[in-house]
């Protein structure tokens, strides 16, 4: 697939326009990567301007998210601390981002769960919108990990992820996907009632319990038009599921599913247990490419003391294909509990047959088919040309035989090969008509070569006469062409399957 993570907006553009747009996207990412340290969240603890927003008196900055800055404020009516989120200046000036800020308020306010930060009030109509939330006097999970590295057992850390997973599952049951799960968006607070009651002992050893916050990139299940660019550029691609980084022309593929958040939970689990990321890179582009295409590190390569069941759980969360992950966050929490209590887990990694089916229908098979057809026919054309050049050195041919030989070579090169190159090139450009035409042409050529192998030698008889004393040529003459064309039929078949599943082509 193209190194692009744009949404449907580019689907109707010509290939050249899309390519130029992708180059612009990549350049934007490079520049953002250079500027990122300078525009990251404001330093926690920085004093706020002494001002009042409605009934809230700002005290100090405690953090920042994708769309706003979070302040500790005092509710002057109820005399209680609150976390007051105010939009950044660029959000106020952009109608789309301001609408997204409102959606965050609406989304978070619809969720009442002990593992999710509660929204008290949202003022969206005035010149300065705000969201007033319960104030959690504690670090986020990233800060907590930095201060408590290697301080807790793997059972306690797995229980922590199970507790987060149950809060995520509650949001999913209410039709809400977080889409930006990462340690910075999970607060570690002093609350006394864990949701995972059967893991209460392990959770008690942590001293604090997690609470989800920052629903700025949340989406509703089944909602079309997923803003993939926001989740990558404003979120953190290390925690983003691979399918959010792959452009697709299929609206069905772009519908958000719980698998997005389950992948992020797997990354958090891996990071908690090892202190490292399952995939990494030196900059945004490398991270994106590794998340899309590289196999995550195995948990027990870094922590051999961990049980095999926990490695299986983590690997299942980090599967590239959404359908191979846990279908609900509750299933993940249940398997974590089983692993902690040394019971048999329910989750299983994909079988060889399932992985083969994924490989066959992977989106990149479309380009593979085109490049393969072009590559091996180019080699054959070169080989035929060289063979033609040495014919006079070994065989004496009359004018009529030379004319017949030249006609056969020219016919094969101009008609058969040119069609292969034409369809192959437009297959690389992801044109659906080229895939089907290339498949039919390849099937016809395979039938012709099958006839040549089992009934009579290939029609280039002069070459056979030149190399009849070379055993390798006999094998090539009868079987090499047939094998290569059979592979071409196979790759075009994979391309058709990939397009039908992912809607790759236009």
MARBAKOL-811697 format. One line per field, with one value per residue (C-alpha): residue number from 1; x, y negated, z negated. Coordinates in steps of 0.001 Angstrom, whole numbers. Each point is the difference from the previous one (the first is absolute). Layout:
num <- [NUM:...]
u <- [X:...]
v <- [Y:...]
w <- [Z:...]
This chain:
num <- [1:2:3:4:5:6:7:8:9:10:11:12:13:14:15:16:17:18:19:20:21:22:23:24:25:26:27:28:29:30:31:32:33:34:35:36:37:38:39:40:41:42:43:44:45:46:47:48:49:50:51:52:53:54:55:56:57:58:59:60:61:62:63:64:65:66:67:68:69:70:71:72:73:74:75:76:77:78:79:80:81:82:83:84:85:86:87:88:89:90:91:92:93:94:95:96:97:98:99:100:101:102:103:104:105:106:107:108:109:110:111:112:113:114:115:116:117:118:119:120:121:122:123:124:125:126:127:128:129:130:131:132:133:134:135:136:137:138:139:140:141:142:143:144:145:146:147:148:149:150:151:152:153:154:155:156:157:158:159:160:161:162:163:164:165:166:167:168:169:170:171:172:173:174:175:176:177:178:179:180:181:182:183:184:185:186:187:188:189:190:191:192:193:194:195:196:197:198:199:200:201:202:203:204:205:206:207:208:209:210:211:212:213:214:215:216:217:218:219:220:221:222:223:224:225:226:227:228:229:230:231:232:233:234:235:236:237:238:239:240:241:242:243:244:245:246:247:248:249:250:251:252:253:254:255:256:257:258:259:260:261:262:263:264:265:266:267:268:269:270:271:272:273:274:275:276:277:278:279:280:281:282:283:284:285:286:287:288:289:290:291:292:293:294:295:296:297:298:299:300:301:302:303:304:305:306:307:308:309:310:311:312:313:314:315:316:317:318:319:320:321:322:323:324:325:326:327:328:329:330:331:332:333:334:335:336:337:338:339:340:341:342:343:344:345:346:347:348:349:350:351:352:353:354:355:356:357:358:359:360:361:362:363:364:365:366:367:368:369:370:371:372:373:374:375:376:377:378:379:380:381:382:383:384:385:386:387:388:389:390:391:392:393:394:395:396:397:398:399:400:401:402:403:404:405:406:407:408:409:410:411:412:413:414:415:416:417:418:419:420:421:422:423:424:425:426:427:428:429:430:431:432:433:434:435:436:437:438:439:440:441:442:443:444:445:446:447:448:449:450:451:452:453:454:455:456:457:458:459:460:461:462:463:464:465:466:467:468:469:470:471:472:473:474:475:476:477:478:479:480:481:482:483:484:485:486:487:488:489:490:491:492:493:494:495:496:497:498:499:500:501:502:503:504:505:506]
u <- [0:961:1796:-3070:-2457:-2583:-3727:-2639:651:2640:-1905:-1332:3273:2234:3009:2474:-1967:-167:3748:712:-2375:1763:3371:-1454:-1380:3404:1732:-2535:696:3759:-421:-2392:2457:2693:-2326:-1712:2125:-745:-3779:-629:-2221:743:2113:-2088:113:400:-2052:-3109:-1046:-2054:-3382:-3450:-1967:-3625:16:3462:3164:3105:2916:2693:573:-93:233:-1052:-1690:-483:-2489:447:1862:-1102:36:-568:-2857:-2205:-3774:-907:-3614:611:3497:1645:2952:-741:2038:-995:838:203:513:3224:-23:175:-3073:-1979:889:-935:-3672:766:2308:-2414:-2711:2341:510:-3779:-172:2571:-2216:-3079:1805:1603:-3193:-1913:2269:-380:2480:2489:2799:-851:493:-3429:-1126:-1807:-857:721:-327:69:-2077:2153:3089:2266:-1335:1019:-456:-62:1014:721:3512:2231:2867:2548:2484:-914:1051:3118:1234:-995:1980:3081:-162:-949:2044:639:-1831:-2946:-556:-1135:-3271:-711:848:-2157:-2833:463:-522:-3022:-1498:591:-1459:-3247:-383:677:-2564:-2596:623:-284:-3298:-1285:1144:3149:3550:2807:2486:2799:781:3499:1581:-267:-3804:-352:92:1147:-2258:-928:-3278:-950:-2387:1568:-2251:1932:-1035:1620:3314:-425:3044:2340:-1436:310:3782:155:-1226:-1969:-2566:-334:-2566:-429:6:410:-2699:1057:441:-2907:-2411:-3291:-171:-1170:615:1332:2801:2635:2465:3103:2284:-971:639:3490:1231:-1685:96:2957:616:1849:-3397:-2065:-1368:1480:-3328:-111:3211:-1133:-1910:-3035:-2661:-2401:-2267:-746:3646:132:-2916:1420:-87:1023:3120:1559:26:922:3202:884:-634:2442:2689:-612:211:3290:1449:-1046:1574:3247:572:351:-2284:-880:771:2063:1764:2181:-2729:-3669:541:2028:-2531:-2866:1787:878:-3557:-1380:2400:2370:-711:-122:2645:-845:-719:2132:3062:264:-1561:693:-1496:-3512:-2448:-663:-3696:806:2153:-2896:-2423:2316:726:-3724:-646:2790:-1159:107:-3449:-2850:-1993:2860:16:-2355:-3471:-788:2106:-1884:1407:3478:-638:-1287:3061:2307:-1780:402:3711:486:-1724:1956:-3077:-363:-760:-2726:1851:1900:2359:-1016:634:2312:-3040:-1306:3385:265:-3437:1141:3172:-1919:-2471:2446:-418:3600:-698:-1532:3326:1854:-2022:822:3699:406:-1555:2197:3183:-37:-1200:2820:2481:-1527:88:3691:751:-1784:1929:3340:-977:-946:3369:1973:-2087:2366:2951:-1484:-2576:25:-3415:-1366:-1708:-3443:905:1450:-3161:-2148:2173:-58:-3773:-518:2293:-1569:-3509:724:1683:-2407:-3325:190:2684:-1233:-3434:1592:2019:-3075:-2272:2827:712:-3633:-261:2838:-2101:-2846:-2486:-2668:-486:3737:-88:-2783:1489:3421:-1542:-1809:3113:2131:-2521:25:3804:106:-2300:2255:3160:-1671:-746:3636:1435:-2128:-826:2757:3026:-296:-376:3430:1477:3133:1071:-561:2281:2691:-63:-1100:3319:-507:-2081:-956:-1649:-2257:-1264:-479:-1654:-2597:-533:1490:-2473:-2900:1102:436:-3331:-1726:1434:-1271:-3509:302:1083:-2754:-2459:1354:-386:-3643:-600:1757:-2078:-3241:868:1615:-1291:3556:-594:-1960]
v <- [0:-3622:-1555:-2044:-325:-2269:635:106:-3510:1131:2934:-1750:-1661:1299:2079:-2808:-2427:2526:619:-3722:-258:2865:-1718:-3135:2086:1572:-3379:-1341:2952:-584:-3642:826:2569:-2684:-2466:2481:-640:-3725:364:2874:-200:-2894:728:1301:-2187:-3235:-2777:-1056:-3535:-1228:-105:1451:2043:-77:1224:1577:-1685:1217:1093:1700:2079:3725:1370:-263:2076:-14:-2846:-1842:-895:1417:-2197:656:-2316:-631:135:-3142:1145:3554:-729:3026:502:820:687:-2720:621:-3044:245:-1168:-3169:1903:1995:-3183:-1300:3198:960:3668:241:-1971:2485:2833:-1643:-14:3665:813:-1645:1830:3338:-143:-1290:3035:2390:560:2595:124:561:-3053:-3603:-1515:-3173:-2464:-2717:-1208:-3597:-20:-3004:-2876:-1567:2303:3576:2244:3479:375:3495:1777:-809:3017:-926:2344:571:1392:3549:-1123:-1965:2824:2523:-2227:-259:3634:1980:3575:-782:2327:3626:958:1173:-3505:-1621:2472:-709:-3713:564:2204:-2866:-2411:2522:208:-3784:113:2779:-2121:-2814:2459:1338:-3576:-372:-2072:717:-1905:272:-1713:2416:-586:-384:-3814:321:2293:-1544:1937:-1187:849:1839:2908:2097:1986:1290:3273:1218:3420:-1806:-2225:1409:-629:-3469:-948:423:-2812:-2657:-1749:936:-1143:-2389:-741:-3593:-2103:1161:-2652:2559:2230:1355:1829:3597:154:-3714:-639:-2348:945:-2883:2123:-2969:-1447:3237:230:-3578:-1044:3385:2318:2473:2400:861:-228:3165:844:-335:-3693:-512:1691:-1944:1841:-837:2264:-1850:3294:411:-3499:494:-93:3235:1005:1598:-3493:-445:3637:-451:-3042:2015:2613:-2660:-1327:3534:626:-3312:545:3449:-712:-3749:45:-333:3017:-2135:-3150:-2400:-3092:-2287:-36:1523:2928:601:-1:2439:2340:7:708:2717:1330:2863:-1177:1238:3087:-704:2819:-978:-2940:1652:3760:280:-792:2844:1134:-827:-3676:-109:1506:-2613:-2857:1411:446:-3661:-1066:2018:-2025:1208:-1383:3240:1943:-2126:357:-943:-1846:-1611:2108:3162:-1475:-770:3536:1595:-2240:1169:3638:-526:-1655:2928:2527:1277:915:-3031:-86:-2130:1764:-1365:420:3391:542:116:-3305:-1659:1314:-1447:-3355:95:835:-2858:-2622:-3341:-2:3128:-2285:-1684:3294:1397:-2933:-140:3775:76:-2878:1391:3570:-927:-2551:2754:2338:-2718:-615:3723:431:-2908:1466:3408:-1562:-1740:3272:1973:-790:1339:3480:504:-749:-1391:-916:-3329:1527:1519:-3329:-1815:2562:-229:-3812:17:2344:-2041:-3311:1406:1233:-3246:-2491:1674:2499:-1755:-3538:964:1525:-3185:-2187:1894:436:-3728:-928:2760:-1701:-3174:1957:-26:2645:588:680:2707:1926:-458:1083:3058:1077:-570:1973:2842:165:21:2759:2166:-608:874:3097:1143:-687:1954:3129:133:-1769:-2228:-3750:-1607:-1655:3081:-1775:-672:3662:949:-2355:1293:3595:1242:-1940:2029:-3103:-1481:3011:-484:-3724:616:2341:-953:-3376:-1995:2026:-507:-3755:-490:2140:-2336:-2957:1476:581:-3581:-1458:2231:-1364:-3531:628:1462:-2959:-2486:1789:57:-3418:-2066:-872:-856:-2709]
w <- [0:368:-2960:-667:-2821:1556:-62:2751:1183:2523:1455:3054:976:2794:-1009:741:-2167:-2814:241:-197:-2945:-1753:493:-1587:-2897:-607:72:-2520:-2287:241:-985:-2819:-1287:-189:-1728:-2318:-3147:296:211:-2388:-3064:-2348:-3019:-2872:-3062:1923:-1649:1903:720:-2927:1678:-330:2542:-1134:-3581:322:-1250:1807:-2191:2066:3128:-625:3534:3605:2657:3745:-31:-3260:-3161:-3357:-3109:-3643:-895:-3007:282:-1952:-532:-1237:-1313:1606:2337:3628:3108:2448:3638:2265:3775:1541:2077:3299:-1075:-647:3450:1841:198:566:-3010:-2137:948:-963:-3414:-421:1009:-2693:-2614:1262:174:-3428:-1648:1289:-1932:-3748:-1162:-2887:2486:2134:-1069:-647:1770:-2280:2467:3522:1082:3778:989:-1222:1568:-2039:-184:-2892:-1399:-3792:-1147:-3261:-1133:-490:-2293:1418:2823:3370:790:1902:-3018:-2342:2075:-57:-3786:-671:2487:-1192:-3254:585:935:3477:-1535:-1339:3337:1933:-2456:682:3737:-762:-2018:2888:2446:-1997:127:3753:391:-1812:2492:2892:-1328:82:3600:-663:1179:-1681:2971:-1914:-2804:-1336:-3447:125:253:-3011:-3477:-3068:-2814:-3558:452:-2177:2089:2853:2744:290:-3446:392:535:-3053:-1775:2937:601:-3660:205:2587:-2442:2763:2615:3616:1478:3716:1148:3176:2420:2508:2794:-996:2588:-149:1179:3608:577:3502:955:-2537:-255:354:529:-3400:-1836:1507:-29:-3247:-1651:-477:2842:-2323:-1512:3202:1640:3438:1804:-955:1966:3229:2609:1295:2537:-1873:-2398:-1711:-986:-1438:-2393:-3541:-1992:-3551:1503:242:-3772:-664:2016:-2125:-3174:1282:490:-3524:-1428:1819:-1166:-3617:-137:1869:-160:3805:3011:2171:3072:252:2347:37:1361:940:3434:-1330:-2767:2490:2309:-2871:-1358:3463:1086:-2674:-2388:-3647:-2394:-2038:-3641:-1390:2025:-2394:-3062:31:-3499:1254:686:3555:-421:-590:3133:1969:-1386:928:3472:664:-856:2371:3021:3228:1046:-2177:268:-1628:-3165:-2939:1137:-3252:-2695:-2551:1612:-397:-3681:-601:1593:-2029:-3138:1055:654:-3389:-1725:2118:1828:3653:2150:2663:2567:2768:2624:3648:1591:2973:2279:-1381:374:3555:773:-1379:2100:3172:-460:-1292:1862:1240:2088:2635:657:-324:2905:2262:-828:306:3473:1161:-1567:1289:3493:194:-858:2583:2679:-731:31:3333:1491:-1096:1333:3318:179:-313:2502:2937:-2006:-330:2695:3699:990:3357:715:-451:-3367:-1171:1019:-1808:-3116:-20:462:-2932:-2236:1015:-385:-3490:-1060:1557:-615:-2849:-2061:596:-1309:-3092:-610:592:-2382:-2522:-136:-566:-2602:-1880:273:-1673:2854:-401:3749:390:-2677:1720:3479:-1272:-1661:3183:2148:-2460:-45:3804:109:-2623:2130:3015:-1941:-1467:3524:979:-2937:280:3725:1918:-750:-5:3393:-102:1657:1227:-3579:-794:2877:-1272:-3573:556:-1432:-3251:-2507:-2015:3053:413:-3549:573:3336:-1434:-3637:-923:2067:-1333:-3624:439:1720:-2647:-2662:2002:19:-3758:-751:2144:-1841:-3304:1336:846:-3484:-1646:1958:-837:-3701:-482:2915:988:3655:1716]
